[in-house]
């Protein structure tokens, strides 16, 4: 019988894309005085470190380069005093808003390299170390678009669907080594990183997205970080995707346009 994973909060954490956006919020949320976070990112992570209670080290890493990822984990080995990470959070990603018929091969290759290949290789590097330690957790930040189609973001949808499939496969393969693998699929987040497409700058898109969101607001990066913290300590959950969408996916026939406005006025009365 395999041993039961500990529910103890992670002490040694590797986060990809922790210099901004959701990744930065996760680093700050998980940081404690007695833990160490290694942030793998092309961007400078000094701002992340100033908002954390414990040690944060940024290792410049190109997620589209296998050699860069390998060297980054070797550097993480030193920073974590030769011990395996307790937790890997894969957050680094890119998106582009381009009509399908106009997508360039260069953008297709870049998003596949960073979002899929980069995530795969980081999981592989971390899991090899976790296997030796006999325990570990991996959390991948996917997206609601892994579950539905988004206009002008076909490539991003492909990559996030691939990540979700990877999570399920790794959960099966790595369970014998005490490694739990799960995902968080955020819906519409109020503040997105610089690498994300800005489709909501279109007022009609913004209105539609807001009306489809049952709770009447977009999510925060802190709420995504809270979900990651939960999955960092679960003991009998693996291969799952935790959807955070404010009711977006549940909305079929909802209150739209004037009907929603009337409800808001009635509530105020």
TAGISUL-V108778 format. One record per residue. N is the residue number from 1. PHI is phi in degrees with one decimal (999 if undefined). PSI is psi as a letter, one per 30 degrees, with the letter a starting at -180 (NA if undefined). OMEGA is omega in whole degrees, -180 to 180 (NA if undefined). Layout:
n->(N:N)
phi->(PHI:PHI)
psi->(PSI:PSI)
omega->(OMEGA:OMEGA)
This chain:
n->(1:2:3:4:5:6:7:8:9:10:11:12:13:14:15:16:17:18:19:20:21:22:23:24:25:26:27:28:29:30:31:32:33:34:35:36:37:38:39:40:41:42:43:44:45:46:47:48:49:50:51:52:53:54:55:56:57:58:59:60:61:62:63:64:65:66:67:68:69:70:71:72:73:74:75:76:77:78:79:80:81:82:83:84:85:86:87:88:89:90:91:92:93:94:95:96:97:98:99:100:101:102:103:104:105:106:107:108:109:110:111:112:113:114:115:116:117:118:119:120:121:122:123:124:125:126:127:128:129:130:131:132:133:134:135:136:137:138:139:140:141:142:143:144:145:146:147:148:149:150:151:152:153:154:155:156:157:158:159:160:161:162:163:164:165:166:167:168:169:170:171:172:173:174:175:176:177:178:179:180:181:182:183:184:185:186:187:188:189:190:191:192:193:194:195:196:197:198:199:200:201:202:203:204:205:206:207:208:209:210:211:212:213:214:215:216:217:218:219:220:221:222:223:224:225:226:227:228:229:230:231:232:233:234:235:236:237:238:239:240:241:242:243:244:245:246:247:248:249:250:251:252:253:254:255:256:257:258:259:260:261:262:263:264:265:266:267:268:269)
phi->(999:-73.0:-71.9:-83.2:-59.7:-77.0:-90.4:-64.6:-61.1:-65.4:-100.3:-116.3:-127.3:-114.9:-125.0:-96.0:71.9:-90.1:-87.2:-159.6:56.2:-62.8:-60.3:-64.8:-62.5:-64.8:-58.1:-67.3:-71.0:-88.2:-68.1:-134.9:-62.5:-101.7:-120.3:-130.6:-117.5:-111.1:-101.1:-100.1:-160.4:-74.0:-83.9:-63.2:-108.6:-63.1:-66.2:-62.6:-62.3:-69.4:-99.5:-111.1:-79.9:-108.4:-74.0:-131.7:-121.3:-100.8:-110.0:-63.0:-140.8:-99.8:-69.9:-93.4:-123.4:-61.4:-65.3:-63.4:-65.8:-61.0:-66.0:-63.5:-71.8:-65.8:-66.9:-61.8:-55.3:-67.0:-65.1:-97.2:57.3:78.1:-98.2:-70.3:-65.3:-77.2:-145.2:-115.5:-117.0:-94.5:-119.6:-61.6:-163.4:-127.4:-139.1:-137.0:-107.6:-142.0:-55.1:-51.1:-70.5:-115.8:-65.7:-84.9:-65.2:-66.8:-67.9:-58.3:-64.6:-63.2:-67.4:-65.8:-64.3:-76.2:-75.8:-100.3:-62.9:-62.3:-63.0:-56.7:-67.9:-66.0:-61.9:-64.1:-62.3:-67.4:-64.9:-61.4:-73.3:-64.6:-60.2:-63.7:-81.0:81.3:-168.7:159.8:-136.7:-125.5:-125.4:-107.8:-85.9:-95.4:-171.4:-59.5:-72.7:-72.6:-111.4:-154.8:-93.3:-119.1:-59.1:68.9:-129.7:-60.1:-68.5:-60.0:-60.1:-57.0:-66.3:-74.7:-63.9:-63.9:-61.7:-63.7:-63.4:-61.4:-56.9:-65.6:-65.1:-66.5:-58.8:-71.1:-70.6:-97.4:-55.0:-60.5:-99.1:77.7:-106.0:-100.5:-128.0:-139.6:-134.8:-116.2:-111.9:-71.0:-87.8:-86.9:-105.1:-59.3:-117.3:-111.2:-71.0:-65.7:-84.6:-95.4:-64.3:-107.0:-66.5:-77.3:-69.3:-78.0:-56.3:-68.9:-64.5:-59.8:-62.0:-61.0:-61.3:-66.7:-68.5:-74.7:-88.7:-57.1:-79.5:75.1:-157.3:-83.2:-80.5:-112.0:-64.0:-66.4:-70.0:-65.7:-61.7:-63.7:-65.5:-64.0:-59.8:-61.3:-69.8:-74.3:-126.3:-67.1:-121.6:-141.7:-132.5:-152.5:77.0:-106.6:-117.4:-90.2:-88.9:-119.6:-142.8:62.4:94.1:-58.0:-69.9:-78.4:-82.3:-100.8:-93.3:-112.5:-90.8:-120.1:53.7:-62.6:-61.6:-69.7:-61.8:-64.8:-63.9:-62.7:-63.8:-62.9:-65.2:-68.1:-70.1)
psi->(k:l:l:k:k:k:g:k:k:k:e:j:k:k:k:k:h:g:f:l:b:e:e:e:e:e:e:e:e:f:k:l:f:g:l:k:k:j:j:j:k:f:l:k:g:e:e:e:e:f:g:k:e:a:k:k:k:k:j:k:k:j:f:g:j:e:e:e:e:e:e:e:e:e:e:e:e:e:f:g:h:g:l:k:k:f:k:k:j:j:f:k:l:l:l:k:j:k:k:e:f:g:k:l:f:e:e:e:e:e:e:e:e:e:e:d:e:e:e:e:e:e:e:e:e:e:e:e:e:e:e:e:f:g:l:l:k:k:k:k:j:b:l:f:f:f:f:l:k:k:k:g:h:e:e:e:e:e:e:e:e:e:e:e:e:e:e:e:e:e:e:e:e:f:e:f:g:g:k:k:k:l:l:k:j:k:b:j:k:e:k:l:l:f:f:k:k:h:f:g:f:j:e:e:e:e:e:e:e:e:e:f:j:e:f:g:l:l:l:l:f:e:e:e:e:e:e:e:e:e:f:f:g:l:f:h:k:k:g:l:j:j:k:j:g:g:g:e:f:f:j:d:j:a:j:l:b:e:e:e:e:e:e:e:e:e:e:e:NA)
omega->(179:180:179:179:178:177:-179:178:-177:179:-178:-170:172:179:172:-179:-176:-177:-179:172:-177:-179:178:178:179:179:-178:-178:-177:-174:172:-178:-175:177:-177:180:175:-177:179:-173:173:-178:176:-177:-177:179:176:-178:-178:-180:-177:-179:-177:-177:175:179:177:177:-178:-172:175:-177:177:-175:-177:-179:179:179:180:179:179:179:175:176:178:177:180:-178:179:175:176:-179:-180:173:173:-174:169:174:180:-176:-177:-180:175:170:178:176:-177:176:-176:-176:-178:-179:179:178:-180:177:177:-179:-178:-179:177:-180:-176:-171:-176:-177:179:178:179:-176:177:177:-180:180:-179:-176:176:179:179:178:179:180:180:-180:175:177:176:176:179:176:180:-180:173:-178:170:-175:-178:-180:177:178:177:177:-177:-178:177:178:178:-175:-179:173:178:178:-180:177:178:179:-179:-180:-180:178:180:-175:-172:180:180:-180:179:-178:178:-176:-179:-180:169:-180:179:170:-176:-176:-174:-178:180:-180:-176:-177:-177:178:-177:-177:-176:174:174:-177:-180:177:180:-179:180:-178:-179:-179:178:-178:-170:-177:172:177:174:-180:177:178:179:179:174:179:179:178:178:179:177:-178:179:-177:179:-177:-179:178:177:-179:-175:174:179:-177:177:-173:177:180:-177:-177:-179:-174:171:172:-177:175:-177:172:-176:-180:179:180:178:178:-180:179:-179:180:180:179:NA)
